[in-house]
Amino acid sequence: MYKILLLIFFSLNLFATQIMQPQEVFKASGSVQDIKFKNNKIYTATDNGSIEIFDLNTKNKINTIKIPDIKDFMGDSIASKIYSIDLLENKILIVSQGMKGYRNIYIYENNSLKKIIGIDKKYYIQKAYFVNKDEIIFALLSNQIGLYNIKTKTLEYLVQVSASSFSDFVISENKKSIASTDESGIVRVLDIQKGSIKKELKALNLDKVYQLDFKKGVILTAGQDRKAVLYDKLNTYSLDFDFLLYSCALDKTAKFAAIAFNEQNDVLIFNTKTKKYLYELKGQDATITKILFINKNEVLVSSDSQKINYFRF
């Protein structure tokens, strides 16, 4: 009897969580699509055609970068939605909406905005990263991955990863590999310079993966099948939830993970080694677009609203 009670206590403790409310709330001018963090500054990409930079220490907005408006099918000017941003030194890489649904890529540097790829290429670009000062890698909705040389203005390759529609990809810390996924639920690791598939992981998600993260060789997924999968060569497993999983993140050590796990848009923080549930982050009022660990004790959460919530625990 004692052993049974001890087991019940352990099980309850494993899934006990501490409820957290945001310590700070930052407000952008539009719905936040992507966030990055560097040198105590929060970079936010909005559907209002702006990148807004907040200082985490002062809590003030310190800069706004505006992307040129575009024309809709009626010829009216509308804001150019920003889909993704990336940072390298003092540069910002920007993927934004263009005419006829095509996408532009800009680089912002020294108060100047330069178009790198325009709609003449007819690319439906969803996301892009800096590889180095001369190269960027991007993904198309058609699930093609492209490596582009900024210096020579040439496309080094454009490869078809699979026939399934693209969902998400994340670049590794050393910028040598990417982890990519799509509506099939399959996760692939590609060599950036070769454009070749290094590894195809067994699909534990049975449907579309909405988002993934890739740190220290560990991959975390958030799936339409309500399943989060942690791919680790030492301990691969899945966690089941009761709602669609739209967003996920790993901290820099891959020891801690975050999942947007319920209809209330709450975020669950858990230990990837012990699987112990630690915190529930509340206060999001729309579908979560990005979760970002600043470190193991600080997390930023953006949703399809103007708010970026900052949590410290």
N, C-alpha and C positions, 0 to 999 in steps of 0.2 A: 504493500500500500504506500509506504514511504517513497519507494522508487517511482511509482506512478505519479504521485504528487510532485516529486522533484522534476520529472519529465514535463509535466504540464506547466510548472513554473518556468522552466527553461524555454519552452515553446512560446509562452506568452511574452517573456522577456525578449526573445529573439525578434518579435514583430512589434514590440512596444516602440512608439515614436514620441518625440517631443515636438509639440506644435509651436511653429515659429511664424511671426508676423514680420513684414519688412521693416528694417530700421530706417530706411530712407526710400523715397519714391521720386524718381526723376521723370519729368514729363517732356516728351518730344512734341513736335508740331503735327505729326502724323502717326499712323500705325507703324510700329517698329518691326522691321523684317529681319534685321541682323544686328548683332552687337560684337564689338571687339574691345579689348582692354589693354592699355599700355601706359606705363609711367603715371599711374594713378588717374588716367583719363578714360572715360567711357565713350567709345565711338558708336553712334547709332545710325543705322540706315533706315529711312522711312519711305512710305508709299507717297509721301508728299514731295518727293524729289529733292530731299535734303539729307545731308549728313550732319548731325548735331553732336558736338563734343562737350561732355560734362566733366568737370573736375570733381573727383570723388571726395577730396578733402574739403573744399569750400562749398560743394553741392551746387555750384553755379554752372550755367551754360556759358562756355567760353568761346565757342566758335560755331558758325553755321556755314556749310559749304553747299551751294545750290547748284543742282544739275539743270541745264537748259530745258525748258518746257518742250513738249512735242505736240503735234497736231493729231486729233482723233479723226475718225472716218468722216465726220461732219466738217472738218477743217477748223474746229475750235481748239484753242490752246489748253492743254492739260498738263498736270505735273507728271514728270517721268519717274515712275516707281523704281526704287532701288532694290535689287534682289539680293545682292551680297557685297561685302567689302572685305578687304584684307590689308594688312599693314606690313611695310618693310622700311626700316629706318624712318625717314621723314615722308615716305610716300604712302598714298592710299589708293588701292586698286578698287574700282567701282564697276559693278555690272548693273546697267539700268535699262529701263524700257525704251524702245525706239518706235519708229513708225511701223505700221502694219504688223505689230507684234514682234518684230525683230528686236534684237538687243544690241546695245552699245557697251563698249568697255572704255573707261577713262582711267587715267592716272592723275591724281592731284598731288602736286609738289610745289613748294615755295609760292603758295598763293596763286598757282596757275593750274588750270584744268586742260589736259590734253587728251584728245580722243585717240585711242590705240586701235580699236576695231569698231567699224561703223556698220550701219544696216545694209550697206552695199554687199556685205558678205552673206546676208540672209541667214544669219545664225540665230537660233533660239537658245541663247546662252542662259543657263540657270545660275551658275556659280563659278568663281574663279579664284585662284591663289597665285601669289608670287612664288616662283621656284627659286629665283635669284634676281639680281638687279637687271638681268637681260632677258629672263624668260618668265612667262606666266603659263599656267595650265588651267583649262576651263572645261566645263561639261555642258553638252547640249541636251535638250529634252529628248532628243532621239537616241540618247545613251551613247553618244560619241564623245570621246575625250580628245582634246586638242592641246598641243604644246606650241606656243607662239613665241617667236624671238622678237622682242621689242626693238633691239638694236638694229637688226637687219630687216625688220618688218616682213618676216616670212613665217609661214606655217610649217613647222618642222615635221609634224604628223597630225593626222586626224584619224583615229581608230574607232571602229565599232566594237563596243564592249559586249553587247548582246542585243537581241531583238526586242527586249522589254523596255518600257519607258523608264527613263532615269528618275531616281529619287534624290540621292544625296551622295556626296563624296567628301572626304576629309584628307588633308595632306599630313604626312608624318612629320615629327619634330625635326628630323634631319633633312627633310624635303627631298628624299630619294624615292619615296613610295606614296601611293594613295590607296585608301580603302574606299570602294565604290559599291553602291547597291541600287536596286531598282524594284519594279513592281513584282518581280518573281520571288523576292525575299532572299535571293542569293547574294552573298558578299564576296567580292573579289579584291585581291591586292594586286596592284599594277606597279611596274617599274616606270618611273616618270621619264627617264631619258630614252628608254627603248619603246615605251608604249605597249609593252607586252604584259600579259597576265602572269604573275609570279605564283599566285595561289588562288584557288577557288574553294571557299569554305562550304562545308555541308550546310544546306539551308535548314535551319531550325525554325525560322519564321516561315509560316505556311502561306503567307500573303505579302502584300507590299510592305516594305520597310520605309517608314516616313523619314527617319533620320538615323544617323550613326555618329559615333565618335571613335577616335583612334589615338591612343596614347600608350607609349612604352610597349608597343607591339600587341596591346590588348584592344579589342574592338567591342563596342557596346551598340546594340540596335534598339530601336523603338518601332514596333510594328502594328499594322492594321489588325492583325490577329490577336491583339491585346497581350502580346508576349514581348518581353525584353530578353535579349540573348547576350550573354557575355562570352566572347570567344577569347580564351586564354589557353595557350598550349599546355598549361599545367592543370587547368580546371575550367572547362567549358560547361556552361549550364544556362538554363532559361528560367525566367520568373513569369508567372501568369497573373494577370490583373483582370478587372471587370470592365475596362473601358479602352477605347482606342488609344494607343500610345503615340503622341505626335512629336515628342522631343526627348532628347537624352543628352547626357554629357558625362565625361570622366574628368577627374582632377589630373594634375600633371604627373602624379605618381601612379595613376590608375588604381589606387587603393580605395578611392571613394567614387561613387557614381550617383547620378541624378536621373530621375524618370518623371515625366509629366504623366500621372497615372490614373486620374479620375475625371469625372464629369465636371467637377468644381475647379478644374485647372490647377490643382495642387501639385506640388513637386515632392517626390520622395527621395531622400538622401539615404544611401545605404553603403555598407562596407562590402566591397567586392570579394574580399577573402572569406569573411565569416558569414556573409549574406545577412548580417544583422541590419534591420531597419532602424535608422537613427533619428531623422527629422522629417516633419511634413511642413513644407513652405507654403503658406497661404497668402491670399491677397491678389491673385491674378484674376482679372475679370473677363478674359477672352482666351481663345485658343493660343497656346504657348508657341512662340516662334523660335526662341533660342534660350538655352540654359548655358551659362558660362561660369566655370569655377575661376575665381581670382586666385584662390589657394584653398586648402582643405577646410578653412573656416569661413570663407566669404564666397558668396554666390550671387550672380546677377541673373535675373529672369525677365525676359521680354515676352510680350504677347501681342496678338493682333489688335493692339490698342496703343495709346500714346504713352503708356507707363512702362518704365523699367524699374523693377523692384530690386533693392539691395538687401541681402540677408547676411547677418554675421552670427555665428554660433560657436 
